[in-house]
Amino acid sequence: MPVEEDSNAKAKKDGEVLEQFLKIGLDERTAQNVLANSKVTVNLLEVIREAEIQEGCGKATGNLLYTVSTKYPTNALEHRPRLLKYVISNKIKSNPQLEAAFGYLSVVGSDKFDADIFEDKCGIGIDISPDVIKVTVERVLQNNMELILAQRYRMNVGGLLGQVRELQPWADGKIVKEEMDTQLKKILGERLPEDEEKLVKKKKEKKPKAEVHTEIFFSDGSIWRPRNSREKLQKHLYATGGKVFTRFPPEPNGYLHVGHAKAMFVDFGLAQETGGYCYLRYDDTNPDAEKLEYIEHIQEIIGWMGWKPFKVGFDDASLFLYHTFFSNNVFECNGSDSFVLEMQITFSSDYFQELYDLAVQLIKRGHAYVDHQTSDEIKEYREKKLDSPWRDRPVAESLKLFDDMRRGMIEEGKATLRMKQDMKNDNFNMYDLIAYRIKFTTHPHAGDKWCIYPSYDYTHCIVDSLENITHSLCTLEFESRRASYYWLLEALDMYLPYVWEYSRLNVSNTVLSKRKLNRLVTENWVDGWDDPRLMTLAALRRRGASPEALNAFCRGVGITRSDNIIRMDLLEHFIRDDLNKNARRSMVVLNPLKVIITNFKDSVVEELEAKSWPEGKDGDPSSTYKVPLTRVVYIEKSDFRLVNSKEFYGLSPGKSVLLRYAYPIKCIDVIFKENTQEVIEIHAEYDQAKTTKPKGVLHWVAEPSAGVDPLKIEVRLFDKLFLSENPGELDDWLADLNPNSKVVIEDALAVPALKHAKIGDKFQFERIGYFCVDRDTTAEKLVFNRTVTLRSSYPKDLVPQS
């Protein structure tokens, strides 16, 4: 009978909740779906209560409230009552306005809310009249008239509506759609039978590939149009077998960061996607900044990211000819045995002799000269667009001086080899760039053989050509160098790779400049290149991110030519999504508060089972772990309040909560520190029969046996390294460092099962976040880094689908 009564009571309560949802204008199907999801139900009821509309409201308002209950950013709950007033007063009356509100409130603290800025960003007070909508729709249709007449009613109307939305983001969507339908009907008339047929996309005609890669404009009005001759192309195709060849060319002057993860994804990914090959090439032309440590790190971290320099395999080949680097470098394989050629990782310094020989050729062709200007003089002459006094010196003289440079007969800083490009060009990167400079520095890879080193602008394009790269992919800051890239290859009559630039990856609240990263490390603002607050790949690995999560992030942000800043929250979303599937669950208490269960026998230790994974794994012993329950347990200090409230699900005097995987407990007494209001201990009783059903569920840690302290661990809580979204733009960017970017909790308490954790192991500490065992762990003490918090602050509907 009690079971039947409970069932009737639940049905009655559900009916009341359903009626409440219908009162605010939700259709019955939506209301039923909400009722089936307890979390959304609680959220929506809380929103209705905060908005004080228990008696109901219009359908449009109700739908907006429903959106607030499902999509509102969890990191901005203090703003929600304010937002609801805007919705109820009909100042926010559309989904675009609501989305704009979410975006603003998710990044603004409660003390920094500015009503004028908020209302401006949300379009409050802006009414788009039907006449304005009509004119805007007419404009969009006119711009797309050719396509409309060709495809008629089969075209994608959603794309047209999107164009209207870009022009008038605050327009009423329903009115826009009605106006669009009306005007389309005026243009096209009634629907015809062929309008119902599926639109067949025409295959694009394959046009012959244009071999003109760029046009180089000179200040005298002449134009170079570099192109690959038939002979060059045949030689190139013979060397590559028609495969795509890319290269990932990092400079070994620091640790790779998350921006390099995107570059790897582009370079290695394109080769992988097309069945081609990708070199790892160290761009090691500056021995002053390069170290063996960085060279070794780069190779190791690329492997960790899942990428490998290519291997070429041939099976059952009667004859194998493969050209690499130069046409006279041929490997042969005869017979029916399989053959694999593993390409070695390359260095720009591997080509120092070839680069020098080509520089000699450049001088002989009249395209380079030895110069003696200082760096300040070069800058001054560039600004004034003046030629160097030594620009027109005789070829023979430049050849002799360049040889003197090579043999160490000229002091460092007293001579450079410059390319004779165009000093009066509007493109700064065509101003007679430096090809070689003197440096009496030992090279980490080439040793002491050379005392002159080629510049990036001279080396990069030549080595691309020597390695038969088909696609030279780089970020947009190198776009202005494209003219110089092709000028040099054309001047040397070399094969021309295809160059394409894409936007670099910029992440908020950090710096990715190698110069700034190096300063943070060398000046001890952070604890080394792998400090978990940095966005280096070593730091992200130490923090607990996986290569799968980072590659999914790169896939998610995509490859475009639009420069923007990606919110850190989005990176954390992909890391969190990966950890949710792959991190074991455990219980840890960061700031312990002692609880004595007075009706639990002092000498008893009850061994309980806790789940290692959300759903468990039947038949797999690792799917659960043992947790001891004793008379003394510890909960989070934040999970206890002296004064209870409706929205608080923790423990309070006279209130019950459920200890996760254990029993309900009820607070019966509170012990204070002498002469203070600081709570130091709670006395509680447990309900062994589990007759009470409290709403709140708490994680906890118990003494493993009477009088024995729980396992103590160190926990490091990391947050954004900088306070500003784009600290790199600040003059005093170091002053923007977040003083709370690292908080260390030295005596957190953990369940005994965690004592077996090894460096690199990843866990979800229930109700707290995701954590990883740090390399500072010792036999005496485990150290955990927080990877990400438990909940995402990034709107789910804005997450790109990878």
N, C-alpha and C positions, 0 to 999 in steps of 0.2 A: 504493500500500500504506500509506504513512503516514497518508493521509486516512482510510482504513478503520480504522486503529488508533486515530486520534483519535476517530472516531465511536464505536467500541466503548468506549473509555475514558470518554467522556462519558455513554454509556448506562449504564455500570456505576456511575459516580458518581451519576447521577440516581436509579438504583435504590436506592443506599445512602441518599440523602437522603429518598426517598419512604418507605423502611422506617423511618427515624428519625421522620418525621412520623406514621406509623401507630402507632408505639410510644407516642406521647403521647396517643393516643385520637382523632386526627382521622379522620373518615370518608374513604374513598378519594377521593371526588369533591373534597372540600375540599383534601386533600393534593395532588391533581393540579393544582388551580387555583393553589395556592401555588407549586408547582414551576414553573409557567408564568410566574411573575412573579419575576424575579431579585432585585429589591429586597426583596420580602416574604420570599423564601427566605433571603436573607442576614440579615435582621432576626430571623426566627424561629429560625434556627440559632444566632444570637448569644444570643437569649433562653434557648434550651435549654441552651447552654453556661454562661451566667451562673447559671441555676437549678440546674445540676449534675444534670440528670435525663436524661442520655443513655440510660439503661437503661429509660426509660419512666415513665409515670404514668397516673393515672386519666383518663377521658374529660372529666369536668367540669373538672379542673385543666388539662388540655391545651387545652381550648377557651378558658379564661381566658388562658393563655399566648399563644395565637394572637391574641386580642384585644389583648394588650399589644404584640405585634409589629407590629400594623397601626394601632393608634390611639394609642399612647403619645406624649404631647407631647414634641417634639424639644428643647424648652428645659429639660427636667428629666431629662436622661439620667443625671446623677449620682445620682439617686434610684432608678433602675431596679433595681439589685441588692437594695436594701432592700425595694422593693415585691414583688419575686419571692419573697423569703423569706416574706412574708405569704401569698402565693398557695400556695406549696408546703406551708406548715404548715397550710393549710386555714383560716386566720384570715379571709382574703378568699375567699369561695366563691360569689359571685354577680356578675352584670354590674352591677347598681346599685351594689354596693360598689366595684367596679373603677372605674366612672365617677366616683364620689365621690373616689376616690384620685387619679385623673387631675386632677380639678379642683383638689384641694389642692396636689399636687406641682408643678403648672404655675405656681403663683404664689409658691412658697416657696423661698428660696435654701437651699443645702446647709447653711449655718451656722445657719439658723433653723428647721430641722425639729424639731417637737415631737411626740414619739410619742403622748402623751396626746391632744393635739388631733387628730392624724391618725386615731387609732383611734376617737375619738368621732365624727368626721365620716364615717367609713366604716362605722359600725355594727359594729365588731369586738367580738366577745364577746356580741352581742345575738342570741339565738336565739328566733325566733318559732315557738311551738309550733303544731301542727295545730289545737288547740282555739282558740287566739287567731285563727288564720286563719279558722276556721269562724265564729266570732262576727263577725269583720269582714265576711266575705262576706254573712252574714245581714243585717247593718246596711245594707250598700250595696244589696242587693236590696230591702230594705224601703223604702228611700228612693226607689227607682225602680219600685216595684210597679205603679203606674198605667201606666207606659210598657211594662213587661214584659208585662202582661196584654193590652195593646192590640196590641203588635207580635209577641208570642210569640218564636219562634225566629228571626224575621226581623230582630230588633233587633241593634244593634252591640254585641256582647259585649266588644269591645276597649275600649269606653268604660267599661263596668262594671269591667273588670280595672284600668283606669287609676285609677279611684276607689279601689280597694283598695290599689293601689300608693302612692297619696298618703297613705293612712292607715298603711300598714305597708310602708315602702320596702325593708326588709331581709327581707321574707318570701320564701320559696322560690317562684319563679314557677310551677314545675310543680305544686306542691301547691295553689297558689291556683287555677290553671286547673282542676284536677281537682275541687276543692271547688265551684267555680262551676258546672261542668257537672252535678255531683250535685244541688246545691240547685235549679238551674233545672229539672231533670227532675222533682224532687219537686213543684215549683210548677205546671209546665205539663203534666206527663205525657208520653206518647209524642208524637212528631211527627205532625202531621196533613198531609194533602195540601196544604192552603192555606199551610202553613208553608214550602213550597218555592217559592211564588210570590214574585216580586219585590215589595218594598214600594213602593207608589206614594205619593209624598209629596203630601199635600194642599196645594193652593194656598191661601196665606193670604188670608182675606177682606180686601178693602180696606175699611178703616174710614174714615169721614170724618175728615179731619184736625182734631184739636182745636186751636182757636185760643187756648186758654189756655196761655201759654208758661211761666208760673211762678206761684207763690203767694208774695205778699209779706206776711209776718207782722209786725204791729206790736205794740209792748209793751203797748198798751191793749186788746189782744185782737182788734182789727179785722184784716181780711184784704183785700188787693187781689188781684184775679185779672185781670191785664191781658190784653186780647184785641184782635185786629184786627177791626174792624167790617167788614161787607160792603162798605161804601163805600171803606174804606181798602184792602181787598184788591183790589177792582176797579181802583182807581187804581194800585196797585202792579203788578198783572199787566199793565195797559195799558202801563206804563213798561218792563217787562222782557220783555214778549212771552212770559211763562211760562218764561223761561230761568232757570237758576241763576246768581246773581251772588255772587261772593265778593270778598274784598280781602286783600291782603298789606300790613299797615300798620306797617312798621318806623319806629322813632324814629331820626332821623339824628344820633345822639350817639356814634357809634363805627362800627367796621367790622362787617359781618355775620359771624356764626360758623356752625359746623356745625349748631347748634340752629335757626338761621334756614333752613338748607337743608331741614330737616324741615318747618318752617312753610310754606316755598314749595311743597314737595311736596304738602302738604295743601291749601293755598289754590288755587294754580294747577292742581294735579292734579285736584282735585274739579271745578273748572270745565271743564277739558279733558275729563275722563271723561264728563261729563254733557252736553257740547255747550254749556256756558255760558261765562261771562266772568269774568275776575278783574282788579280794579283793582290798580295799585300806588299806594298812598296813603301819603305821608309823614306820620307822626304828629308834626308839628313845632310843638308847643305850648310848648316850653321853650327860648327863645332863648339862655339861658345856656350850654346844653350842646351846642347844634347848630352845625354848620359846613357851609359849602358843600362842603368836601372830602368829608364823609360823604355828602352828598346825591348828589354825582357818583359816588362809589364804589358806592353802593347800586344805582343804575341800571345801572352798568357790570357789576357782579358778577351781578345778576339775569339780564342778557342772556347772560353767560358760562355760567350754570347752565342755559341753554336755555329760560328762561321769558320771555314777552313780555306786557306789558299788552295788553288785548284789542283786536281790531278787529271791527267788525260789518259784514258784507257782505250786499247784497241784489241779486239779479239779476232782470231783467225785471219790475220792480215798477211797476205802474201808479200806485200811490200809496204813499209811505212816510211814516209818522209815527213818530217816535221821541222819547220823552220821556227826558231825562236830568237828574238832580239835582232839578228842579222841574217841576211839571206845565205851567207856562207857557213852558218852554224847549223849543220844538218845531222840528225840522228837517224840511223837506219835500223830496221828490224826485218829480217828475212825468216821465212818458215811459218809454220802454222801455230806456234806457241803464242799464248796471249802475251801482250806487252803492256806495261804501265809505265808512263813517264811522270814522275812526281816533280812538279816545278818547285824550285826553291823560292823562299821569300826573297824579294829583291830590295836593294837599297839604291837610292840615287847615286850614292858614292861608288857603286859598282861600275858606273859609267863615266867616272871622272876622266879617264883617258880619252874616251870617245867624245865627251863634252869639250875637252880641251882641243882635240883635233878639229872639231866642228867650229870652235871659236876662231881658230887660225883661218879656216875656210871663210868665215864671216868677214874677217879683216881683209883677206885677199879679194873678196867680192866688193869691197868698199862699203860694207854695212856695219863696221865697228871700228873703234879707235881707242887708243889709250889716252886717258884724261888725268889731269893732276889737280882738279878742283877739290876743295874741301867739301864736306857735307853741307856746311852753311852756304858756301858759294853755289853749289848745285841747286839748293833750294831757292836762293835769290834769283839765279838765272832762269829757273823754271817759272817763277812768279812773273818775271819780266819777259818771258818767252824769248830769251836771248841764247844764241849758240855759244858753246864753250870755245874759248880761244884756241883749243887744241883739236877742234872737231875736224878740221880739214888738213891735218898733218899728213904727210906721205904714208902710204900703206906700208912701205918697207920700214919706216921709222916705228910705226905701231907694232909691226911684227917683232922687231928687235926688242922693244920695250916690254912687250907681252912675254917674250921669252925670258927677259931679265926678271920680270915678276915671278915667273914659274920657278926660276933658279934661286929665288930669295935674295936678289941683289938690290931690291928696292925696299925701303922701309914701309912698315904697315901704315896705311893712311895716306901715303904719298902718291899712289896711282890706282886707278881702276880701269877696267875695260868696259866701255859703254857702247850700247847698240846705237847705230846712227839711224834714228827713226824720224821724228818730226817735232822739233822744239816749239813750233808755233801752233801745234794741234790743240784743239779745245779739250781733247781727252788727255787728262793728266798722265795716264798710263801709256802714252806714246811719246813721252818726253825723254828720249834717249836714255832708257832705263839701264841701270848697271847690270852687266853680265858677270863680271868677276871682280873680287876684291882680295886684298892681301890680308891673311890672318896667320900669324905664327903660333898656331894652336894645334895640339894633337887632336886628331879626329877619332871619336870612339869606335868607328868601324874601319876606317882607312888607315889609321895610324899616323905616322909622321911623313908619309910619302909626299904630301902636298902642302904648300904654304899659300896657295891661291885657291879660293873656293867659289863655285858658281852660285849665282843668286837663284831664288825661286823662279822669278820671271823668265830666266834663261833656261833653267833646268827642266821645269815641269813639262812644258810642251814637247821638248826634244825627247825626253824619256818616254812620254806617252807614245810618240811616233816610233821610237826604237822598239818598244814592247808591243807594237801593233794594236794598241788600244782602239777599239771601235767606238766606244762611247766614253768621253771624258766628262764625268758628272761632278759638279761642284756647286757650292752655295752662291746666292745672288751677289754677295759682296765681290765676287770675282768676275762678274759680268763685264765690268769696264775693262778688264784685262783681256777680253776675248780678241780685240783687235791686235794687241801685242802678241798674243799666242799665235795667231795665224800669220802675222807679219814675219815672225822669226822662222816659222816652218817654210813659208813661201820663199824667204830670202835664202834658205839653205836647200830649197828644192826637195823637201821631205814630204812623206805621206801625212795627210791631214786627218786626224780623228774628228768625230762629230762631238761638238761641245754643247752641253745643255746645263743650265743653272736652275736651281730650285731654292725655295726659301729655307733658311737655316732654322733649326729648332731653338726657340727661345722659351724658357720656362720661368714663371713668375717667382718672385721672392728669392732669387739666387743670382749668381754670376757664373757665366760660362767662358769668359775671356781667360785664356791661358795666363796672360800677364797678371790679371787680378787673382786668379786661383793660386798662382805661384806666390804672390804677395801674402795671401791669407795663410799659406803653409809656412813660408820661410820666416814670417814675422810672428808666428805662433798664435794667430787669431783662432786657428782651429788645430786639431791634434793630428796633423799629417794629411796626406793625400786621400786616405781612406776614412777620414772623419765622417761618421754617418750623416752629418748635417750638410755635407757637400753633395753636389750632383755628379761627382765623378763616378764611373762605373764601379770602381773598387769600393767607394763609399756606399753606393746603393747595394752592392753585394753584401758588404759587412752589415748594413742595416737590415737586410733580410729580403731584398727584392730578388726575384728570379729572372734569368734571361728570357724565359717565356713571357713573363709579364712585361718586360721592357720592349720586346719585339712586338707584342700585341699593342702596346702603347704607340709605337712607331707606325704600325699598320693603321691604328685608329686615327691618328692625327693626319695621316695621308701625306701626299707629295704634291705641293702646289708652288706657285710663284708669288703667293701673297704672304708678306711678312706680318707676323702677329706674335703675341705672347700667349703661350698655352698655360692655363692655370695649373698650379701645382696639384690642385685637387683632382684634376683629370689623371695625372700620372698616378696619384695615390689610388684612384678608383681601379685602375688596371692591376696594380699591385695587390690591392685588397681582394679583388675578384679571384686572382690566382691563389692567394693564401687561404681564402675561404674553402677552396677545394683541397688544398694540400697541407694545411697546417693542423697538427693534432690539437685537441682541446685539453686544457688543464686549468687548475684553479690556483690563483695567487692573490694575496691580499697586500696591497701596496702600503696602506697606512692603517695598521692594525688597531682594533679596539677589542679588548678582552671580554668574552662572554662566558660566564659560568652557568652551566645547565644544572640547576640545583637538584633536580630529581633524577639525574643520571649518576649511576654508581661510580664512585671514585676510581675503582680499580678495573673497570670494564673498558675494553677496547672493542668497538664494533666495526668490523671491516665491511665497507660498502663498495659498490661498483659504480664507477663514473664512466661516461661515454667519451671515447677519444675522438669520435667523429659525430657530426650532427645526427645522422641516422643510424650509426653503429654499423658493424659489419658482422652479420650472423656467421658463426663458425670460425671467425678469425679472432684469436686470443688478443691480438693487439687492438681490437676495437673498443676494449674497456681497460680501465686501470683501477687499482685498489686505492680506496681512500679511508683512513682510519677516522672514526668518530669517538671522541672521548668527552669527559666532563667539561674540559676547557676548549673552547673554539675561539677563533678570531674572525671578525668581520671588518669591512671598511668603515672608518670613522664617518664617512659621508653617508653611510647607510643607516645611521641612527640620528634621530632628532628628538629633542625633548618635547617639542610641540608638533603634533601630527597635523597633516593637511590632506585634502582630498587627492591632490596630484602626487603626493609622496607615497611611494610603495615600499619604503624601508621600515625599519623597526622604530617603535616609539613606546613609551610607558603604556602598558595595558593592551598593546597591539601585537598581533601575530604575523610572522612571516615564515616562508618555507626555506629551510636550508637546502640548497641544490643537492639532489640525489639522496637526501636524508629525511628529516622530519620537520614538521612545523614547530616553531618555538614562540613563546610569548614572554614579553618583558614584564617582570614583576618587581624589579627594583633597579635603582641607578645609584652608583657609587661615584662621588665627586672627589677631586683632589682637595685636600684640606684647605679650607678658607677660600676656595675658588668655585667657579661654576664649570670647571673643566671636567668632563666625564672621563673617568679612567677605567670603569668596569661596569658591566651590566650583569644582572642576575636574571635568569630566564628559566622557564620550565618547558620541557619538550612534550609533544603529544605523540606518544609511541604508537597509538592506534590510528593516527592520522585522520581523526574525525573532523578537524578543522580544515578549511580550504582557503587559506589566505591568498590574496592576489600577488603580493610581493614575493619574489624569489631572489635569494641572496647567495653569492658565492662565499666561500669560507675556507678556513684552514684550521685543523685541530692539532693539539699536542699529540704526537704519535703514541705516547703513553704518559701516565701520570707524572707530572713534574719535569718532563723532557720537552725542551723548546722545539718548535717546528723548524723545518729547514729554512735557513736564512739565505736570501739571494740579494744581489745588487741589481737594480733596475734603472736603466737610463731612458728618460723620456725626451725624445727629440721633437723639435718643432721647426718651423721655417727659420732659416738662417738670417734672413733680412726682414725688416718690417714692411718695406715698400715693395710694390709689385715689380718695379723695374729699377733696382738699386744702381745698376750700371750707368744710368743716366745722371746720377747725382754727382755733384762736384766732390762732396765729402762722403763717398759711398761707405766708408768704414764706420762712420758715425751712425749708419742705419742698421748696424748689426743688432739682432734681437737678443737682448740680455737674458731672455728666458728660453733660448733655443736649445739648451741642454739642462735638464733637471735630473740630479742623481738621487735615487732613493736607496740608501745603503742597507737597510734592514727590512726589506719586504719579506713576507712569509709565503712559503710554497708547500704544496702537497709533497709527500715523500717520493712519489714516482718521478718527480723532476730531477732528482739527484743523479739520474743516469743520463741526463741530456748531454749531448756532445756539441762542440763548436760547430756552428752552422745550422743546427737543428732549429726548426721553426714551430711555433705554437700560437694558438689563440688562447690568451688568458681570458676566461669567460667574463663577459660584461665589461672588459677593459680595453682590449685591443690585440694586435698581432705583434709577436715578439720573436727575436732570434738570439741564439746563444752567441755572445761576442768572443772574439779571440783573446780578450783579457781574462777569460775564465781560467781559474787555477783549481788545483785539487781541493783547496780549502774553501773556495767561494765561486759560485756560478754568477756570471754577469750576463744580463739580458738587455738587448736594445729594442726599444719600441720601433717597429717598422712603420705601421700606420695605426690610426685609431680604428675602433670597431665600426663606426658608421661613417658613411661618405657624406660630404657636404656638397658634392657636385650633383646638379640636377640630372636624374636618370634619363630624362627625355633628350638631354643635350649630349649624352655619351655617344660618340661615333661607333658604329657597328664595325668591328674588325673582321 
